[in-house]
Amino acid sequence: MTAFRFLRCLALAGLVTALAACVPAPVRTSADASLLAAQAAHEAALAAEPDWRLQGRLAVSAGGDGGSGRIDWLQRGDSYDIKLSAPVTRASWRLLGGPDQARLEGLDGGPLAGPDARRLLVEATGWDIPVQALAYWVRGGRAPGQAHIEFGPDGLPALIVQQGWSVEYRGWTPGPAPRPKRVFATRQDASVRLAVDAWEAP
């Protein structure tokens, strides 16, 4: 099975999309000094905890093609190990790497490697997934560089616009250290939708 066919045939197609349809976008307010200060403190706390893991469901689409499956993302500092699987078909795909190198496994003909994870995925599968920036966005933080941010009524990020992507947050875990539960990122005809089932410290 080619990488493109695998990504199209992931067994859980539509599950995340159906779940997402039931979650309305929160009311957003522009940032003020107090909200930006709280966000800066949140991002500093995230930087102090560079090792994390999430498990959940991912739906990706680009150019009219799409699919979804289970995701297990393990992050250790700048290094990541991302696994995507379809339990019914028993197919699996794995992306490993860091800031300057990425390796994509689960392809016909063996793994592929390159210096940029996003470009590697586009060339191998046709899908646009901003891996490096998503590692920040998925935890409710801004990636390095200029960004526009808006907040919800709870004072938590509701929208981050950065690197040409619009990242919406449609649910957070309760408690003193909230983490995103649903993250929807869109850019032109590409979209990445994540529903997090569990956050862990590895």
C-alpha positions as CSV (number, residue, x, y, z in Angstrom):
1,M,0.0,0.0,0.0
2,T,1.4,3.4,-0.9
3,A,1.6,6.2,1.6
4,F,-1.1,8.2,-0.2
5,R,-3.5,5.2,-0.3
6,F,-2.8,4.5,3.4
7,L,-3.6,8.0,4.4
8,R,-6.8,7.9,2.4
9,C,-7.9,4.6,3.7
10,L,-7.4,5.1,7.4
11,A,-10.2,3.3,9.0
12,L,-11.5,6.0,11.3
13,A,-12.3,8.5,8.5
14,G,-15.1,10.9,9.4
15,L,-14.9,10.2,13.1
16,V,-13.1,13.4,14.0
17,T,-15.0,15.4,11.4
18,A,-18.3,14.3,13.0
19,L,-17.0,15.1,16.4
20,A,-15.8,18.5,15.3
21,A,-19.2,19.4,13.8
22,C,-20.7,19.3,17.3
23,V,-18.3,21.8,18.7
24,P,-19.0,25.4,17.9
25,A,-16.3,28.0,17.6
26,P,-15.9,30.0,20.9
27,V,-16.7,33.7,21.0
28,R,-13.3,35.5,20.6
29,T,-12.0,38.7,22.0
30,S,-8.9,40.7,21.0
31,A,-5.8,40.5,23.2
32,D,-5.2,43.1,25.9
33,A,-2.2,43.5,28.1
34,S,-3.4,41.2,30.9
35,L,-4.4,38.4,28.5
36,L,-1.0,38.7,26.7
37,A,0.8,38.6,30.0
38,A,-1.1,35.5,31.0
39,Q,-0.3,33.9,27.6
40,A,3.4,34.7,28.0
41,A,3.4,33.0,31.4
42,H,1.6,30.0,29.9
43,E,4.2,29.7,27.1
44,A,7.0,30.0,29.6
45,A,5.5,27.2,31.6
46,L,5.3,25.1,28.4
47,A,8.9,25.8,27.6
48,A,9.9,24.5,31.1
49,E,8.1,21.2,30.3
50,P,9.6,20.3,26.9
51,D,8.8,16.6,27.2
52,W,5.2,15.6,26.7
53,R,2.9,13.1,25.0
54,L,-0.6,13.1,23.6
55,Q,-2.9,10.4,22.3
56,G,-6.0,11.1,20.3
57,R,-7.6,11.2,16.9
58,L,-6.3,13.1,13.9
59,A,-8.1,14.1,10.6
60,V,-6.1,15.6,7.8
61,S,-7.2,16.8,4.3
62,A,-5.6,18.5,1.4
63,G,-6.8,19.2,-2.1
64,G,-10.0,17.2,-1.6
65,D,-8.4,14.1,-0.2
66,G,-8.5,13.1,3.4
67,G,-8.5,10.5,6.1
68,S,-8.2,10.1,9.8
69,G,-6.9,7.7,12.5
70,R,-5.3,7.4,15.9
71,I,-2.3,9.5,16.8
72,D,0.3,9.0,19.4
73,W,2.7,12.0,19.6
74,L,5.7,11.8,21.9
75,Q,7.8,14.9,22.2
76,R,11.2,15.1,24.0
77,G,12.6,18.6,23.7
78,D,13.1,19.3,20.0
79,S,12.7,15.6,19.0
80,Y,9.4,14.0,18.1
81,D,8.1,10.5,17.4
82,I,4.6,10.6,15.9
83,K,2.6,7.5,15.1
84,L,-0.6,7.3,13.2
85,S,-2.5,4.0,12.9
86,A,-5.7,2.5,11.6
87,P,-6.7,-0.4,13.9
88,V,-9.0,-2.1,11.5
89,T,-6.5,-2.2,8.6
90,R,-3.5,-2.6,10.9
91,A,-1.7,0.0,8.8
92,S,0.7,2.3,10.5
93,W,2.8,5.4,9.6
94,R,5.5,6.9,11.7
95,L,7.4,10.3,11.6
96,L,10.5,10.8,13.6
97,G,12.9,13.7,13.8
98,G,13.9,17.0,15.1
99,P,14.6,20.6,13.9
100,D,17.0,19.6,11.1
101,Q,16.0,16.1,10.1
102,A,12.9,14.0,9.6
103,R,12.3,10.3,8.8
104,L,9.0,9.0,7.4
105,E,8.4,5.2,7.8
106,G,5.5,3.0,6.6
107,L,6.1,3.8,2.9
108,D,6.4,1.4,0.0
109,G,10.1,1.1,-0.9
110,G,11.3,1.9,2.6
111,P,11.5,5.0,4.7
112,L,12.3,8.5,3.4
113,A,14.4,11.2,5.1
114,G,14.9,14.9,4.7
115,P,15.7,18.1,6.5
116,D,12.2,19.4,6.8
117,A,9.3,17.3,8.1
118,R,6.6,19.4,6.5
119,R,8.2,19.3,3.1
120,L,8.9,15.6,3.4
121,L,5.2,14.9,4.2
122,V,4.0,17.1,1.2
123,E,6.4,15.3,-1.2
124,A,5.6,11.8,0.1
125,T,1.9,12.1,0.7
126,G,0.6,15.4,-0.8
127,W,-0.5,16.4,2.7
128,D,0.5,19.7,4.3
129,I,1.1,19.2,8.1
130,P,3.2,21.9,9.8
131,V,4.9,19.6,12.3
132,Q,7.4,22.0,13.9
133,A,4.8,24.7,14.5
134,L,2.1,22.3,15.5
135,A,4.2,21.1,18.4
136,Y,3.7,24.6,19.9
137,W,0.1,25.1,18.7
138,V,-1.2,21.8,20.0
139,R,-0.3,22.9,23.5
140,G,-1.9,26.3,23.2
141,G,1.3,28.3,22.5
142,R,2.6,30.4,19.7
143,A,5.4,29.1,17.6
144,P,8.5,31.3,17.3
145,G,7.9,34.3,15.0
146,Q,5.1,36.8,14.5
147,A,1.6,35.7,15.4
148,H,-1.9,37.1,15.9
149,I,-3.8,35.7,18.9
150,E,-7.4,36.0,20.2
151,F,-8.9,34.7,23.4
152,G,-12.1,33.1,24.5
153,P,-14.3,34.2,27.5
154,D,-12.2,31.9,29.7
155,G,-9.0,33.9,28.9
156,L,-7.5,30.9,27.0
157,P,-6.4,31.1,23.4
158,A,-9.3,30.7,20.9
159,L,-7.4,31.6,17.7
160,I,-3.8,31.8,16.7
161,V,-2.9,33.0,13.2
162,Q,0.7,32.2,12.2
163,Q,2.7,31.1,9.2
164,G,-0.4,31.3,7.0
165,W,-2.4,28.9,9.3
166,S,-5.5,29.7,11.3
167,V,-5.5,27.6,14.5
168,E,-8.8,27.3,16.4
169,Y,-9.2,25.9,19.9
170,R,-12.5,24.4,20.6
171,G,-12.1,22.8,24.0
172,W,-9.7,22.7,26.9
173,T,-9.1,20.3,29.8
174,P,-10.3,21.6,33.2
175,G,-8.0,22.4,36.1
176,P,-5.1,24.8,37.0
177,A,-3.0,23.7,33.9
178,P,-5.5,23.4,31.0
179,R,-4.4,21.7,27.8
180,P,-6.2,21.9,24.5
181,K,-8.7,19.1,23.7
182,R,-9.7,20.0,20.2
183,V,-7.4,21.9,17.8
184,F,-8.4,22.8,14.2
185,A,-5.7,24.2,11.9
186,T,-6.5,25.4,8.4
187,R,-4.5,26.9,5.5
188,Q,-6.0,27.4,2.1
189,D,-7.2,23.9,1.1
190,A,-5.3,22.1,3.8
191,S,-6.7,21.2,7.3
192,V,-5.5,19.4,10.4
193,R,-8.0,18.5,13.1
194,L,-7.0,17.0,16.3
195,A,-9.1,15.6,19.2
196,V,-6.9,14.8,22.2
197,D,-8.0,12.0,24.4
198,A,-5.1,12.1,26.9
199,W,-2.1,14.2,27.8
200,E,0.8,12.6,29.6
201,A,4.3,13.5,30.9
202,P,6.6,10.8,29.5
